[in-house]
Amino acid sequence: SGLNTVTFSATPTFDASLGNTQKITLTANVTSSTLSNATAGQFLAFDIIEDATGAWTFVWPTTVKGADAITTTANTHNRQWFYYDGTNAWSLGSMKSGT
């Protein structure tokens, strides 16, 4: 459990050992990202936030499957849940977006 607030980078790493919730605020485009240290059976939530400028893009880690495209509206939270099976994190439902 816990919250891992990831410092913005164009290539961030989401370290699942630091918390089940991975949060990042976009201040530019994310061109690639990585999920590390997830364990089989772990549930993960991602909260991807557009800053006040908005219109930023986000590329999900290659081991995250079934993720929806984020909404690029300024100040929007994009939230989605996943289950890690030991190899990939699989979507548990559609993206929820809002402020």
Backbone bond lengths (Angstrom), bond angles and torsions (degrees), N, CA, C in turn:
res aa  C-N    CA-C-N  psi(-1)  N-CA   C-N-CA  omega(-1)  CA-C   N-CA-C  phi
1 S - - - 1.446 - - 1.521 109.25 -
2 G 1.306 117.15 172.22 1.449 121.55 177.32 1.505 112.48 114.58
3 L 1.322 113.89 170.88 1.455 122.08 -177.64 1.512 109.79 -114.12
4 N 1.322 116.51 127.80 1.451 122.77 173.33 1.529 107.47 -109.79
5 T 1.328 116.28 105.97 1.455 120.62 176.78 1.519 107.80 -89.33
6 V 1.315 115.36 114.53 1.461 122.29 -175.32 1.526 109.41 -91.23
7 T 1.314 115.91 129.31 1.459 121.29 176.23 1.519 108.82 -66.72
8 F 1.341 116.83 137.59 1.453 119.45 -178.05 1.523 111.44 -59.34
9 S 1.325 113.87 139.82 1.453 124.15 173.11 1.520 105.92 -155.17
10 A 1.315 118.18 154.74 1.465 120.75 174.52 1.520 110.66 -69.09
11 T 1.356 116.58 -16.60 1.460 122.62 -179.73 1.535 110.39 -136.77
12 P 1.328 118.28 63.67 1.467 120.12 -174.53 1.526 113.16 -71.62
13 T 1.340 114.53 154.81 1.459 121.83 171.09 1.516 108.23 -112.37
14 F 1.324 115.53 127.44 1.458 122.72 177.72 1.526 107.42 -98.61
15 D 1.325 116.80 106.44 1.458 123.14 -176.16 1.530 109.20 -91.29
16 A 1.326 115.97 103.66 1.469 121.37 -175.68 1.526 112.46 -67.21
17 S 1.333 118.44 -18.46 1.469 119.87 177.93 1.532 111.31 -72.88
18 L 1.341 117.24 -13.54 1.464 121.37 -179.33 1.523 113.37 -94.37
19 G 1.345 116.79 -3.32 1.461 120.38 177.05 1.512 111.25 158.20
20 N 1.332 115.60 150.87 1.460 120.40 178.16 1.517 112.29 -75.93
21 T 1.327 117.21 -22.10 1.458 120.62 177.12 1.517 108.58 -103.17
22 Q 1.322 115.43 124.54 1.462 123.22 179.88 1.522 107.89 -108.21
23 K 1.325 116.36 119.44 1.463 120.96 -175.11 1.523 109.85 -123.36
24 I 1.335 115.53 134.42 1.459 120.88 176.49 1.522 108.61 -144.08
25 T 1.322 116.61 141.23 1.456 121.81 173.46 1.516 107.83 -106.10
26 L 1.326 115.71 121.86 1.455 120.65 -178.63 1.524 110.53 -79.53
27 T 1.326 115.13 129.52 1.463 121.75 174.91 1.527 110.30 -120.90
28 A 1.321 115.89 1.77 1.462 125.49 176.05 1.532 105.31 -167.99
29 N 1.329 117.11 -175.73 1.461 120.56 -179.27 1.526 111.72 -76.33
30 V 1.322 116.67 142.53 1.460 122.74 170.47 1.526 106.18 -97.44
31 T 1.323 116.33 117.79 1.460 121.36 -174.84 1.525 112.90 -90.97
32 S 1.321 117.18 -23.23 1.464 123.37 172.77 1.520 106.81 -163.74
33 S 1.328 116.31 158.69 1.458 120.26 178.28 1.521 109.10 -149.65
34 T 1.331 115.42 164.57 1.458 121.70 -175.45 1.521 109.39 -133.76
35 L 1.332 115.90 140.96 1.458 122.62 170.56 1.523 106.92 -105.36
36 S 1.342 117.34 125.50 1.458 120.61 -179.85 1.523 110.93 -126.38
37 N 1.320 114.96 157.35 1.471 124.23 171.82 1.522 115.49 58.68
38 A 1.318 117.86 26.25 1.465 120.36 172.71 1.528 108.29 -77.29
39 T 1.328 116.47 150.27 1.460 120.89 178.99 1.527 110.06 -117.03
40 A 1.320 115.94 148.65 1.459 120.92 179.65 1.517 110.19 -54.95
41 G 1.325 116.08 131.09 1.453 122.47 179.88 1.523 113.86 92.45
42 Q 1.317 117.05 -2.92 1.462 120.66 -178.08 1.530 111.03 -79.82
43 F 1.329 115.03 136.13 1.458 121.61 172.54 1.523 107.68 -95.06
44 L 1.322 116.17 136.71 1.461 122.00 -177.52 1.519 110.15 -128.76
45 A 1.313 115.66 138.55 1.459 121.40 173.07 1.520 107.77 -117.05
46 F 1.311 116.41 137.40 1.458 121.92 174.35 1.520 108.41 -111.98
47 D 1.322 116.28 134.85 1.459 123.26 174.60 1.530 106.32 -124.33
48 I 1.317 115.58 101.36 1.464 122.10 -177.14 1.520 106.85 -105.96
49 I 1.325 115.57 117.41 1.463 121.39 -171.06 1.518 110.66 -111.60
50 E 1.312 115.91 130.48 1.465 121.22 171.36 1.523 108.33 -80.44
51 D 1.329 117.68 135.82 1.457 119.88 176.69 1.531 109.91 -74.25
52 A 1.320 117.70 -172.79 1.464 122.27 -177.06 1.525 113.02 -65.44
53 T 1.320 117.00 -19.56 1.465 120.68 176.42 1.521 110.65 -78.66
54 G 1.321 116.55 -46.66 1.461 122.14 -179.75 1.513 112.74 70.98
55 A 1.317 115.46 -172.99 1.473 125.27 179.36 1.523 113.24 70.76
56 W 1.342 117.96 14.82 1.461 120.74 178.62 1.526 109.98 -83.98
57 T 1.319 116.18 149.09 1.460 121.50 178.54 1.524 109.98 -103.51
58 F 1.330 115.27 160.57 1.458 121.42 -177.25 1.521 109.22 -140.37
59 V 1.328 116.53 129.48 1.463 122.50 174.97 1.524 107.68 -105.55
60 W 1.331 115.52 120.40 1.458 122.13 -179.24 1.527 110.54 -69.65
61 P 1.345 117.40 154.43 1.459 120.24 171.90 1.530 110.40 -57.77
62 T 1.320 117.23 147.37 1.474 120.65 -178.04 1.523 112.15 -64.96
63 T 1.323 118.13 -21.21 1.469 121.08 179.37 1.523 112.76 -89.01
64 V 1.323 117.52 3.53 1.465 122.40 175.77 1.526 107.51 -99.11
65 K 1.320 116.18 117.50 1.463 121.83 -173.03 1.525 111.44 -112.02
66 G 1.329 116.48 137.14 1.460 122.01 176.55 1.514 114.23 81.63
67 A 1.335 117.01 12.75 1.466 120.29 -179.93 1.524 110.33 -71.63
68 D 1.315 115.50 143.14 1.464 121.46 177.29 1.526 110.23 -84.39
69 A 1.317 115.87 159.10 1.458 121.02 171.98 1.523 108.46 -69.09
70 I 1.322 116.46 143.71 1.466 119.37 -179.72 1.519 110.55 -79.92
71 T 1.327 114.81 155.67 1.460 122.16 171.39 1.512 107.10 -82.94
72 T 1.328 117.06 132.55 1.466 120.63 -173.83 1.531 113.83 -98.65
73 T 1.320 117.48 12.00 1.458 121.58 178.12 1.532 109.71 -65.46
74 A 1.329 116.24 137.96 1.468 121.39 -179.80 1.525 111.07 -52.99
75 N 1.323 115.91 141.18 1.467 125.25 175.76 1.531 114.46 63.71
76 T 1.315 117.49 20.26 1.460 121.33 -179.72 1.520 111.17 -91.96
77 H 1.352 116.21 135.69 1.462 122.61 170.59 1.525 106.95 -91.43
78 N 1.318 116.71 132.69 1.461 123.22 175.20 1.520 106.79 -114.78
79 R 1.350 116.88 112.81 1.465 121.06 -173.50 1.524 110.30 -120.61
80 Q 1.352 114.03 134.43 1.456 119.18 177.69 1.531 109.14 -150.49
81 W 1.356 115.58 142.95 1.468 123.64 -179.17 1.516 111.10 -101.29
82 F 1.340 115.26 148.43 1.461 122.67 -179.27 1.521 110.50 -141.33
83 Y 1.346 115.03 157.06 1.459 123.21 174.30 1.523 107.32 -120.02
84 Y 1.330 117.16 126.38 1.468 121.54 -179.01 1.523 109.06 -93.76
85 D 1.329 116.90 123.03 1.463 121.91 -175.56 1.531 113.87 -96.67
86 G 1.319 116.79 7.07 1.459 120.93 -177.45 1.515 111.69 106.60
87 T 1.336 116.41 -17.73 1.462 121.98 178.00 1.517 111.54 -128.14
88 N 1.324 115.73 -46.15 1.465 121.59 -177.18 1.521 111.03 -132.29
89 A 1.326 115.32 155.50 1.461 122.10 173.15 1.526 107.11 -99.84
90 W 1.330 116.14 117.16 1.461 122.15 -174.92 1.523 110.53 -102.03
91 S 1.330 115.95 136.08 1.453 122.02 179.75 1.529 110.99 -60.41
92 L 1.334 115.27 139.74 1.467 120.99 176.68 1.520 111.53 -104.89
93 G 1.308 117.15 5.27 1.466 120.76 -179.32 1.512 109.87 164.92
94 S 1.288 115.05 179.90 1.459 119.63 -176.27 1.529 111.48 -79.01
95 M 1.307 114.75 160.87 1.467 123.56 177.96 1.522 109.91 -63.08
96 K 1.316 115.99 139.42 1.464 122.61 172.30 1.519 106.64 -111.28
97 S 1.313 116.94 123.11 1.455 120.57 -177.97 1.515 110.47 -122.09
98 G 1.321 116.20 144.18 1.447 121.10 177.96 1.522 110.38 172.21
99 T 1.306 115.10 178.82 1.471 119.65 -179.90 1.501 111.20 -100.33
